[in-house]
Amino acid sequence: MSDSLDTRIRDEIDDQVAEAFDAYLADRLAEPGPLRTALATKRNAKVVLGTIGLGALTTALAPADVTVICWIWGAIASIDVAFLLGARRR
């Protein structure tokens, strides 16, 4: 009897936690973030998509050294994040 009750209570708690987490995620997704804001203004989206395109091109042309490719994409990610956060403040 005790095991059945424990199992039922655990299932009920799991369901409540899942519902609360779903509600939290729905609220977070409704908030405008820097990427969503950038995509809403096409000028910013062009910059981000342009850097990603250049990153793909340089990855294709880069030597087969993983370190070089990681540095390229790290620089691109840093530039994009700085640009998006700067655009968000305006």
C-alpha positions in Angstrom: 0.0 0.0 0.0 2.8 2.4 0.9 4.6 1.8 -2.3 1.5 2.5 -4.3 0.9 5.7 -2.5 4.5 6.8 -2.9 4.4 6.0 -6.6 1.1 8.0 -7.0 2.5 11.0 -5.1 5.7 10.9 -7.1 3.8 10.8 -10.4 1.6 13.7 -9.2 4.6 15.8 -8.2 6.3 15.0 -11.6 3.2 16.1 -13.4 3.1 19.4 -11.4 6.7 20.1 -12.0 6.4 19.4 -15.7 3.4 21.8 -16.0 5.3 24.5 -14.1 8.3 24.0 -16.3 6.2 24.2 -19.5 4.6 27.4 -18.2 8.0 28.9 -17.4 9.3 28.0 -20.9 6.3 29.4 -22.6 6.8 32.7 -20.7 10.5 32.8 -21.6 9.8 32.1 -25.3 7.3 34.9 -25.4 9.9 37.4 -24.3 11.8 39.1 -27.1 15.5 38.2 -27.0 18.4 39.8 -28.9 18.1 37.3 -31.8 14.4 37.7 -32.1 14.8 41.5 -32.0 17.5 41.4 -34.6 15.4 39.2 -36.9 12.5 41.7 -36.5 14.8 44.5 -37.8 16.1 43.1 -41.0 19.3 45.3 -40.9 20.6 43.5 -37.9 19.6 40.1 -39.2 21.7 40.7 -42.4 24.8 41.4 -40.3 24.3 38.2 -38.2 23.5 36.0 -41.2 26.4 37.6 -43.1 28.9 36.7 -40.4 27.6 33.2 -40.3 28.0 33.0 -44.1 31.5 34.3 -43.9 32.2 31.8 -41.2 31.0 28.9 -43.3 33.2 30.1 -46.2 36.3 30.5 -44.1 35.7 27.1 -42.5 35.6 25.6 -46.0 38.8 27.3 -46.9 40.6 26.9 -43.6 43.3 24.4 -43.1 42.3 21.1 -41.6 43.4 22.3 -38.2 40.6 22.2 -35.6 42.2 25.0 -33.6 41.9 27.4 -36.4 38.3 26.6 -37.1 37.5 27.0 -33.4 39.1 30.4 -33.3 37.2 31.5 -36.4 33.8 30.5 -34.9 34.7 31.8 -31.5 35.5 35.2 -33.0 32.2 35.1 -35.1 30.2 34.2 -32.0 31.8 37.0 -30.0 31.1 39.5 -32.7 27.5 38.4 -33.1 26.8 38.5 -29.4 28.4 41.9 -29.0 26.4 43.2 -32.0 23.1 41.8 -30.8 23.5 43.1 -27.3 24.6 46.5 -28.6 21.6 46.6 -30.9 19.3 45.6 -28.0 20.4 48.6 -26.0 19.6 51.1 -28.7 
